[in-house]
């Protein structure tokens, strides 16, 4: 353990940072980049703390004002004395290297934090009081916080407008179409403008409406260019794979599941499987995950391989690693945590949700926002809520056979309303409608196996 005593540090880089500030009197570039705890040498912590305090009070910074400020606080000796500060200022040749020096100090500081985090993990493992999954979760959280810059300062309205104009210009050059990730369904994209980063999206339905199939169709559609993670908390990875393969190959799911196929169908399945294997989809079928574990796994995946969209099947299966007395409270905390995860990781989080039995009791069985099960906070936290409905399920003689209504009940940044998709249940496939409400899809010659009007 002696090696842990030799903490990474660069006394020279710390001296250079402080010397540059004393020489130029300028700390603007360091705001949000360094704090006093990034310095290893105690006297340097004291000096930088003084400089930060003076900067915040808009006081002029030079060698004389700093020495006087330290004197007034009886801290000059702990800062190394007046001669040390003069030496720091005199040792600087080029203040233009300030950021480079600061980055060295930050790098050493981050490494020390890694070491301390590892020590804490070892301590908790030796104490044997926490489960190993909790120790790992805490360690991953700590590591992510070290390498990601969570601190965000105010920006001026001018800076906001500049960033917004760049995005508007980019969308204008694309023809004013969707601004997020395409769902693969044109009419749905028109309503939602695609899947937006930091959005929390809920897809809710009664059983047998195809919400899991809809989710994996979305994953398949967006995984050409975006990186997708699926948490299947109820279904195994094999079961999920069967559905994806049947949908991609347009083969009957029940026959794929059993392996009851002829030679031609087997060829189609192998081609579809090869296409799927090349897509950016990761699957985790752990049945018992709490919301903090999901967040930790997503952070790790984003750091290592990148991550754009997370799909969770389904919200009510997620556990909460804290004691609550009401189920509604538990789901509320989970819902809020998923929204925060979307914002913190700058990804889209899509969670499937159950509905209460209320639609079964109404003459019109179409679901409503108030039918969301267990918690009204889901409605509050979600940016978009999609409710799936198949009239054929309740009325076998309906004219809307093999059609699913996607009812957008909430859309924080766009339209609400209803769009329709073809539902090819035997294939676990959702597809565009051709000419109004007509199902008229045909296989394209494209190798990606997509379906179109």
C-alpha positions as CSV (number, residue, x, y, z in Angstrom):
1,X,0.0,0.0,0.0
2,X,3.0,2.3,0.2
3,X,2.7,3.2,-3.5
4,X,-0.6,5.0,-2.7
5,X,1.4,7.5,-0.6
6,X,3.2,8.8,-3.8
7,X,0.2,10.7,-5.2
8,X,0.5,12.1,-8.7
9,X,1.2,15.8,-8.7
10,X,3.2,18.4,-10.6
11,X,4.6,21.1,-8.3
12,X,6.0,22.9,-11.3
13,X,2.7,23.1,-13.1
14,X,1.0,24.4,-10.0
15,X,3.6,27.0,-9.6
16,X,3.2,28.0,-13.3
17,X,-0.6,28.4,-12.9
18,X,-0.2,30.6,-9.9
19,X,2.6,32.6,-11.4
20,X,0.6,33.3,-14.6
21,X,-2.3,34.7,-12.5
22,X,0.1,36.9,-10.5
23,X,1.7,38.1,-13.6
24,X,-1.4,38.8,-15.7
25,X,-4.0,39.3,-13.0
26,X,-6.4,37.3,-15.2
27,X,-8.4,34.3,-13.9
28,X,-11.2,34.3,-16.5
29,X,-9.9,31.2,-18.3
30,X,-9.7,29.1,-15.2
31,X,-13.3,29.6,-14.0
32,X,-15.0,26.2,-13.9
33,X,-11.7,24.4,-14.8
34,X,-9.8,24.4,-11.5
35,X,-10.7,24.8,-7.8
36,X,-8.4,24.9,-4.8
37,X,-8.7,21.1,-4.2
38,X,-7.0,20.4,-7.6
39,X,-3.8,21.7,-6.1
40,X,-1.6,19.2,-4.2
41,X,0.8,21.5,-2.4
42,X,-0.9,23.0,0.7
43,X,0.5,26.5,0.2
44,X,-0.7,26.4,-3.4
45,X,-4.3,25.6,-2.2
46,X,-4.1,28.6,0.1
47,X,-2.9,31.0,-2.7
48,X,-5.5,29.8,-5.2
49,X,-8.2,30.1,-2.6
50,X,-7.2,33.7,-2.0
51,X,-7.1,34.4,-5.7
52,X,-10.5,32.9,-6.3
53,X,-12.0,34.9,-3.4
54,X,-10.5,38.2,-4.8
55,X,-11.8,37.3,-8.3
56,X,-15.3,36.7,-7.1
57,X,-15.3,40.1,-5.3
58,X,-14.0,41.7,-8.5
59,X,-10.8,42.9,-6.8
60,X,-7.7,43.8,-8.8
61,X,-5.2,41.0,-8.7
62,X,-1.4,41.6,-8.7
63,X,1.5,40.7,-6.5
64,X,0.9,43.6,-4.0
65,X,-2.9,43.1,-3.6
66,X,-2.5,39.4,-3.1
67,X,0.2,39.7,-0.5
68,X,-2.0,42.3,1.4
69,X,-5.1,40.1,1.1
70,X,-3.2,37.1,2.6
71,X,-1.8,39.3,5.4
72,X,-5.3,40.6,6.3
73,X,-6.4,37.0,6.7
74,X,-3.2,36.0,8.6
75,X,-2.5,33.5,5.8
76,X,0.7,34.9,4.3
77,X,3.0,32.5,6.2
78,X,0.9,29.4,5.2
79,X,1.1,30.6,1.6
80,X,4.9,30.5,1.7
81,X,5.6,34.1,2.5
82,X,5.9,37.2,0.3
83,X,9.2,36.1,-1.2
84,X,7.6,32.9,-2.4
85,X,4.9,34.8,-4.2
86,X,7.4,37.1,-5.8
87,X,9.4,34.1,-7.0
88,X,6.2,32.5,-8.5
89,X,5.5,35.7,-10.5
90,X,9.2,36.1,-11.5
91,X,9.4,32.5,-12.8
92,X,6.9,33.0,-15.6
93,X,8.1,33.5,-19.1
94,X,4.9,33.1,-21.1
95,X,1.4,33.6,-19.7
96,X,-0.1,32.2,-22.9
97,X,0.6,28.7,-21.7
98,X,-1.8,29.1,-18.7
99,X,-4.4,26.7,-19.9
100,X,-1.8,24.1,-20.7
101,X,-0.4,24.3,-17.2
102,X,-3.9,24.2,-15.8
103,X,-4.7,21.0,-17.7
104,X,-1.6,19.3,-16.2
105,X,-2.8,20.3,-12.7
106,X,-6.3,19.0,-13.5
107,X,-4.9,15.7,-14.9
108,X,-2.9,15.0,-11.8
109,X,-5.9,16.0,-9.6
110,X,-8.1,13.5,-11.5
111,X,-5.6,10.7,-11.0
112,X,-5.5,11.4,-7.3
113,X,-9.3,11.2,-7.2
114,X,-9.1,7.9,-9.0
115,X,-6.7,6.6,-6.3
116,X,-8.9,7.8,-3.5
117,X,-12.0,6.3,-5.0
118,X,-10.1,2.9,-5.4
119,X,-9.1,3.1,-1.8
120,X,-12.6,3.7,-0.7
121,X,-13.8,0.7,-2.7
122,X,-11.2,-1.5,-1.1
123,X,-12.1,-0.2,2.4
124,X,-15.8,-1.0,1.8
125,X,-14.9,-4.5,0.4
126,X,-12.8,-5.2,3.5
127,X,-15.5,-4.0,5.8
128,X,-17.9,-6.5,4.1
129,X,-21.1,-4.5,5.0
130,X,-22.3,-3.7,1.5
131,X,-23.3,-6.1,-1.3
132,X,-20.7,-6.3,-4.1
133,X,-23.2,-4.8,-6.6
134,X,-23.6,-1.7,-4.4
135,X,-19.8,-1.3,-4.1
136,X,-19.4,-1.5,-7.9
137,X,-22.3,0.9,-8.5
138,X,-20.7,3.5,-6.1
139,X,-17.3,3.0,-7.8
140,X,-18.7,3.5,-11.3
141,X,-20.6,6.6,-10.2
142,X,-17.4,8.0,-8.6
143,X,-15.4,7.2,-11.7
144,X,-17.9,8.8,-14.1
145,X,-18.1,12.0,-12.0
146,X,-14.3,12.3,-12.1
147,X,-14.0,12.0,-15.9
148,X,-17.1,14.0,-16.8
149,X,-17.4,17.7,-16.3
150,X,-20.7,17.9,-14.5
151,X,-20.2,21.6,-13.5
152,X,-22.0,23.9,-15.9
153,X,-21.9,27.7,-15.4
154,X,-24.3,30.4,-16.6
155,X,-24.2,31.4,-20.3
156,X,-25.3,34.7,-21.7
157,X,-28.4,35.0,-23.9
158,X,-26.0,35.8,-26.8
159,X,-24.2,32.5,-26.4
160,X,-27.5,30.7,-26.2
161,X,-28.7,32.4,-29.4
162,X,-25.5,31.6,-31.2
163,X,-25.8,27.9,-30.3
164,X,-29.4,27.9,-31.3
165,X,-28.8,29.6,-34.6
166,X,-26.2,26.9,-35.5
167,X,-28.7,24.2,-34.8
168,X,-31.4,26.0,-36.8
169,X,-29.1,26.5,-39.7
170,X,-28.1,22.8,-39.6
171,X,-31.8,21.8,-39.6
172,X,-32.5,24.4,-42.4
173,X,-29.8,22.8,-44.6
174,X,-31.5,19.4,-44.0
175,X,-34.7,20.8,-45.4
176,X,-36.5,21.6,-42.2
177,X,-37.1,18.0,-41.4
178,X,-36.6,16.2,-38.1
179,X,-34.0,17.5,-35.7
180,X,-33.5,14.4,-33.6
181,X,-32.9,10.7,-34.4
182,X,-35.4,9.3,-36.9
183,X,-37.7,6.7,-35.5
184,X,-38.0,5.1,-39.0
185,X,-41.6,6.1,-39.2
186,X,-42.2,9.3,-41.2
187,X,-45.6,10.3,-39.7
188,X,-44.3,9.7,-36.2
189,X,-41.2,11.8,-37.0
190,X,-43.5,14.6,-38.2
191,X,-45.2,14.7,-34.8
192,X,-42.1,14.3,-32.6
193,X,-39.3,15.7,-34.8
194,X,-37.4,12.5,-34.0
195,X,-35.9,11.3,-30.7
196,X,-34.3,14.2,-28.9
197,X,-31.3,14.1,-26.6
198,X,-32.1,14.5,-22.9
199,X,-35.7,13.5,-23.5
200,X,-37.5,11.0,-21.4
201,X,-40.1,9.1,-23.5
202,X,-42.7,6.8,-22.2
203,X,-44.5,4.2,-24.4
204,X,-47.5,2.8,-22.6
205,X,-50.2,0.3,-23.5
206,X,-52.4,-2.4,-22.2
207,X,-51.2,-6.0,-22.6
208,X,-51.2,-7.5,-26.1
209,X,-50.9,-4.1,-27.8
210,X,-47.4,-4.8,-29.0
211,X,-45.4,-2.2,-26.9
212,X,-42.3,-4.5,-26.6
213,X,-42.4,-5.2,-30.4
214,X,-42.8,-1.4,-31.0
215,X,-39.8,-0.7,-28.8
216,X,-37.5,-3.3,-30.5
217,X,-38.7,-2.0,-34.0
218,X,-37.6,1.5,-32.9
219,X,-34.3,0.1,-31.7
220,X,-33.8,-1.7,-35.0
221,X,-34.7,1.4,-37.1
222,X,-32.4,3.8,-35.2
223,X,-29.4,1.5,-34.8
224,X,-28.0,2.2,-38.3
225,X,-26.4,5.4,-37.1
226,X,-27.2,5.7,-33.4
227,X,-26.0,3.5,-30.5
228,X,-28.8,1.8,-28.6
229,X,-28.9,-0.1,-25.3
230,X,-31.9,-2.2,-24.4
231,X,-32.6,-3.2,-20.8
232,X,-35.0,-6.2,-21.0
233,X,-36.1,-6.7,-17.4
234,X,-38.8,-9.3,-18.1
235,X,-37.8,-11.0,-21.3
236,X,-34.5,-12.9,-21.9
237,X,-32.0,-11.8,-24.5
238,X,-32.8,-14.9,-26.5
239,X,-36.6,-14.1,-26.6
240,X,-35.8,-10.5,-27.6
241,X,-33.4,-11.8,-30.3
242,X,-36.1,-14.1,-31.8
243,X,-38.5,-11.1,-32.1
244,X,-35.8,-8.9,-33.7
245,X,-34.9,-11.7,-36.2
246,X,-38.5,-12.5,-37.1
247,X,-39.2,-8.8,-37.6
248,X,-36.1,-8.1,-39.7
249,X,-36.6,-11.3,-41.9
250,X,-40.4,-10.9,-42.1
251,X,-40.8,-14.5,-40.9
252,X,-43.5,-15.8,-38.6
253,X,-42.4,-15.3,-35.0
254,X,-43.9,-18.5,-33.8
255,X,-42.0,-20.5,-36.5
256,X,-38.7,-18.7,-35.8
257,X,-39.1,-19.4,-32.1
258,X,-39.5,-23.1,-32.9
259,X,-37.0,-23.3,-35.7
260,X,-39.9,-24.6,-38.0
261,X,-38.6,-23.1,-41.3
262,X,-37.9,-24.4,-44.8
263,X,-34.6,-23.9,-46.6
264,X,-35.6,-20.6,-48.2
265,X,-36.8,-19.2,-44.9
266,X,-33.6,-20.3,-43.2
267,X,-31.6,-18.3,-45.8
268,X,-33.7,-15.2,-45.2
269,X,-33.2,-15.6,-41.4
270,X,-29.4,-15.9,-41.7
271,X,-29.3,-12.8,-43.9
272,X,-31.5,-10.9,-41.4
273,X,-29.3,-12.1,-38.6
274,X,-26.2,-10.9,-40.3
275,X,-27.7,-7.4,-40.8
276,X,-28.7,-7.3,-37.1
277,X,-25.3,-8.4,-35.9
278,X,-23.8,-5.4,-37.5
279,X,-26.0,-2.9,-35.8
280,X,-25.2,-0.8,-32.7
281,X,-27.5,-2.6,-30.3
282,X,-26.5,-3.7,-26.8
283,X,-28.9,-5.9,-24.7
284,X,-28.9,-6.4,-21.0
285,X,-31.5,-8.9,-19.7
286,X,-30.7,-8.7,-15.9
287,X,-34.0,-9.3,-14.2
288,X,-33.2,-7.5,-11.0
289,X,-31.8,-4.1,-11.6
290,X,-32.4,-1.0,-9.6
291,X,-32.4,2.5,-11.1
292,X,-28.9,3.3,-9.8
293,X,-27.5,0.2,-11.5
294,X,-29.1,1.1,-14.8
295,X,-27.6,4.5,-14.6
296,X,-24.2,3.2,-13.7
297,X,-24.3,0.7,-16.6
298,X,-25.3,3.4,-19.0
299,X,-22.6,5.8,-17.8
300,X,-20.0,3.0,-18.3
301,X,-21.3,2.2,-21.8
302,X,-21.3,5.8,-22.8
303,X,-17.8,6.3,-21.6
304,X,-16.4,3.2,-23.3
305,X,-18.4,2.8,-26.5
306,X,-20.8,5.8,-26.8
307,X,-24.6,5.7,-26.2
308,X,-27.5,7.6,-27.8
309,X,-30.7,5.9,-26.9
310,X,-31.7,3.6,-23.9
311,X,-34.8,1.5,-24.1
312,X,-36.1,0.0,-20.8
313,X,-38.8,-2.8,-20.9
314,X,-40.4,-1.9,-18.6
315,X,-40.6,0.9,-16.0
316,X,-42.6,-1.0,-13.4
317,X,-39.9,-3.8,-13.3
318,X,-37.2,-1.3,-12.1
319,X,-36.3,-1.6,-8.5
320,X,-35.5,1.3,-6.1
321,X,-32.5,0.9,-3.8
322,X,-34.1,2.8,-0.9
323,X,-37.0,2.2,1.4
324,X,-40.4,3.7,0.5
325,X,-43.8,3.0,1.9
326,X,-46.0,3.5,-1.1
327,X,-45.7,2.0,-4.6
328,X,-46.6,5.3,-6.1
329,X,-43.7,6.9,-4.3
330,X,-41.3,4.3,-5.6
331,X,-42.4,4.7,-9.2
332,X,-42.3,8.5,-8.8
333,X,-38.6,8.4,-7.7
334,X,-37.8,5.9,-10.6
335,X,-39.5,8.2,-13.1
336,X,-37.6,11.3,-11.9
337,X,-34.3,9.3,-11.9
338,X,-34.8,8.3,-15.5
339,X,-35.5,11.9,-16.6
340,X,-32.4,13.0,-14.7
341,X,-30.3,10.3,-16.3
342,X,-31.4,11.4,-19.8
343,X,-30.3,15.0,-19.0
344,X,-27.1,14.1,-17.3
345,X,-25.9,11.6,-19.9
346,X,-27.3,13.7,-22.8
347,X,-29.2,10.7,-24.3
348,X,-32.8,9.7,-25.0
349,X,-34.3,7.4,-22.5
350,X,-37.4,5.4,-23.7
351,X,-39.3,3.4,-21.0
352,X,-42.2,1.1,-21.6
353,X,-45.0,1.4,-19.0
354,X,-48.1,-0.5,-18.0
355,X,-51.5,1.0,-18.0
356,X,-54.2,0.5,-15.4
357,X,-57.4,-1.4,-16.2
358,X,-59.4,1.8,-16.7
359,X,-59.5,1.5,-20.5
360,X,-61.3,-1.9,-20.2
361,X,-64.1,-0.2,-18.3
362,X,-64.8,2.6,-20.8
363,X,-67.0,2.3,-23.9
364,X,-64.1,3.8,-25.9
365,X,-61.1,1.7,-24.9
366,X,-58.5,4.1,-26.2
367,X,-56.0,4.8,-23.4
368,X,-55.6,8.2,-21.8
369,X,-52.8,9.9,-19.8
370,X,-54.7,9.3,-16.6
371,X,-54.4,5.5,-17.2
372,X,-50.7,5.5,-16.5
373,X,-50.2,2.9,-13.8
374,X,-48.9,3.6,-10.3
375,X,-47.9,7.2,-10.6
376,X,-49.1,10.6,-11.9
377,X,-45.4,11.7,-11.8
378,X,-44.7,9.7,-15.0
379,X,-46.9,12.1,-16.8
380,X,-45.1,15.0,-15.2
381,X,-41.5,13.8,-15.8
382,X,-41.9,12.5,-19.4
383,X,-41.3,14.8,-22.4
384,X,-43.3,12.5,-24.7
385,X,-45.9,9.9,-23.9
386,X,-47.1,7.5,-26.6
387,X,-50.1,5.3,-26.0
388,X,-50.6,2.3,-28.2
389,X,-54.1,1.1,-29.2
390,X,-55.4,-1.6,-31.5
391,X,-59.1,-1.4,-32.1
392,X,-59.1,-5.0,-33.5
393,X,-58.3,-6.3,-30.1
394,X,-61.6,-5.1,-28.7
395,X,-63.7,-5.2,-31.9
396,X,-62.8,-8.1,-34.2
397,X,-65.0,-6.7,-37.0
398,X,-63.4,-3.3,-37.1
399,X,-62.3,-1.8,-40.4
400,X,-59.0,-1.0,-38.8
401,X,-57.6,-4.5,-38.9
402,X,-53.9,-4.8,-38.4
403,X,-53.6,-1.2,-37.6
404,X,-52.1,0.3,-34.4
405,X,-52.9,3.9,-33.3
406,X,-50.0,5.7,-31.7
407,X,-51.7,8.3,-29.6
408,X,-49.2,11.0,-28.6
409,X,-50.9,12.2,-25.4
410,X,-48.0,14.5,-24.3
411,X,-45.3,16.2,-26.3
412,X,-43.5,18.9,-24.5
413,X,-41.9,20.3,-27.6
414,X,-44.3,19.4,-30.4
415,X,-47.7,18.2,-31.5
416,X,-50.1,15.9,-29.7
417,X,-52.5,13.7,-31.7
418,X,-52.7,10.3,-33.3
419,X,-50.7,8.6,-36.1
420,X,-51.2,5.1,-37.4
421,X,-48.9,2.2,-38.2
422,X,-49.4,-1.2,-39.8
423,X,-49.2,-4.0,-37.2
424,X,-48.0,-7.3,-38.7
425,X,-48.3,-9.3,-35.5
426,X,-47.2,-12.6,-36.9
427,X,-43.9,-11.0,-37.7
428,X,-43.7,-8.7,-34.7
429,X,-43.4,-5.9,-37.2
430,X,-44.6,-2.3,-37.3
431,X,-44.5,-0.6,-40.7
432,X,-45.7,2.5,-42.5
433,X,-49.1,2.6,-43.9
434,X,-49.4,3.0,-47.7
435,X,-51.9,5.6,-48.9
436,X,-53.9,6.7,-45.8
437,X,-54.8,3.6,-43.7
438,X,-54.0,1.0,-46.4
439,X,-51.4,-1.7,-45.7
440,X,-49.4,-2.0,-48.8
441,X,-45.7,-2.5,-47.9
442,X,-43.2,-4.2,-50.2
443,X,-39.7,-5.4,-49.7
444,X,-37.1,-3.0,-51.0
445,X,-34.0,-4.0,-52.8
446,X,-32.0,-2.5,-50.1
447,X,-29.8,-4.8,-48.0
448,X,-31.0,-3.2,-44.8
449,X,-34.2,-5.1,-44.9
450,X,-36.4,-2.1,-44.2
451,X,-39.9,-1.7,-45.4
452,X,-41.4,1.3,-47.0
453,X,-44.5,2.7,-48.9
